Amino acid sequence: MNEAKRLIALGKHSSKEIAFLTGFSSPQYFCNAYRRFFGHPPFTPASTKSSAK
């Protein structure tokens, strides 16, 4: 999940690309897993703000 967070911070990939790059076979499952892990969905102001730290 930390790799996904890093890729989101780079801003070069879509959620679908990040899902596959981090080993998820489904972008929907990736988004659900990310939300459970970090407490917010990917690609929200919270995810980009916390990634910038």
N, C-alpha and C positions, 0 to 999 in steps of 0.2 A: 504494500500500500504506500510505503514511503516513496518508492520509485514512481508510482502513479502520481503522487503529489508533486514530485520533482518535475515530471513531464508536463503536468498542468501548468506549473509555474513558468515553464519555458514558453508556453503559448504557441507551440508549433504544430500540435497534433489535435485531432478531434477526439471526442470521448470514445468513439468506435476504435480509432487507431490505438489509443492508450489502453483500452481493454485488451486488445489482441497483443500489444507489445508487453503487457504485464502478465500474460498467461490466461486471461479469461476468454472463454469461447463465446460469450454473449455480452454485448454492451449493457443490456438491461441488468444482468447479474452483477456486472462490474459496478454499475451505479448504485445498486442496492448494497453491495458489500462495502463500497466506499462510504456510503451514508452511515452504515452500522459502525464502521471503524472510526470515522472522524466526527460523526454527529451532524454532518451536513452533506448535501449532495455535491458532487464535483461541479466545477464551473459556476460557482456562486461567488459573490464578493467575499464570503467567509473563507472559501478555499484559496482564493488568490491572495487575500490579505495574510492569512496564516503561512502561506508558502513563501512570502516575501521576507519573513523573519530569518 
